[in-house]
Structures are given as C-alpha cells and as structure tokens.
Amino acid sequence: MTTKIAVSLPDHLVEEARAAVVEGRATSVSAYVAEALAEKSRRRTLTEVLDEMDAELGSPGAAAAAKAARVLDAHNSR
C-alpha cells in the first residue's frame, strides 16, 4: 500500500532526484524519495543498535576504532 503526499523540497534535491531517474538509478522521483527515506530509517535503527551495544559493552577503544578506520579505508578505495 502506498500513500500519496505533497512535500516541499529544496531545488537541488529535486534536481538530484530527477537526474537519478534520467540516469536510470531510480524508476521515478517518488521511488528515489522512498528509497532515501527507507535508508534514513535503516540508519537510525542501526544507530540505536550501536548505542545500545555501547551502553551494554562500552564504547570501542582506540585500537578498535583505528582498525575499523583501516578496514573502511581499504573497502572505500576499491
């Protein structure tokens, strides 16, 4: 089920959504916006999980943070 709504967006975001459709990265502006909202929701949920883990287990130490940074850098440089 879907619900149709009207929203106001900054021009640059509308241009980005339309470009995504033209470039084939989204099937429609609505699909682009829906995907962006879903991603925002997933990210919020992940943040909540990580916050709970930090509360239960403590925050990662400097060594773990450095290792994570190296792994992410290696992944992003592919």
C-alpha positions in Angstrom: 0.0 0.0 0.0 1.2 3.5 -0.8 0.0 6.9 0.3 0.3 9.9 -2.0 1.6 13.1 -0.2 2.9 16.5 -1.2 6.2 17.8 0.1 8.3 20.8 -0.5 12.0 20.1 -1.2 15.0 22.3 -2.0 15.5 22.7 -5.7 18.9 21.0 -5.7 17.4 17.8 -4.2 14.6 17.8 -6.8 17.3 18.1 -9.5 19.2 15.3 -8.0 16.2 13.0 -7.9 15.3 13.8 -11.5 18.8 13.2 -12.6 18.7 9.8 -10.9 15.6 8.9 -12.9 17.2 10.1 -16.2 20.4 8.2 -15.4 18.4 5.0 -14.6 19.4 5.0 -10.9 15.7 5.3 -9.9 12.5 4.4 -11.6 10.7 7.6 -10.6 11.2 10.6 -8.3 8.8 9.0 -5.9 10.9 5.8 -5.8 14.0 7.9 -5.3 12.5 9.7 -2.3 11.0 6.5 -0.9 14.5 4.8 -1.1 16.1 7.8 0.6 13.5 7.7 3.5 14.0 3.9 3.9 17.8 4.4 4.1 17.4 7.1 6.7 15.1 4.8 8.7 17.7 1.9 8.5 20.5 4.2 9.5 18.5 5.4 12.5 17.8 1.9 13.6 21.5 0.9 13.2 22.5 3.9 15.3 20.1 2.8 18.0 21.5 -0.7 18.0 25.1 0.6 18.2 24.1 3.0 21.0 22.6 0.0 22.9 25.8 -2.0 22.4 27.9 0.9 23.6 25.7 1.2 26.7 26.0 -2.6 27.4 29.6 -3.3 26.4 31.2 0.1 26.5 32.5 2.1 23.6 35.2 0.6 21.4 38.7 1.5 22.3 41.2 3.5 20.3 42.7 0.3 18.8 39.3 -1.0 17.6 38.5 2.4 16.1 41.8 2.5 14.3 41.3 -1.0 12.9 37.8 -0.1 11.8 39.1 3.1 10.0 41.7 1.0 8.2 39.1 -1.6 7.1 36.7 1.1 5.9 39.5 2.9 4.0 40.5 -0.3 2.3 36.9 -1.0 1.4 36.3 2.5 0.1 39.5 2.6 -2.0 38.3 -0.4 -4.1 
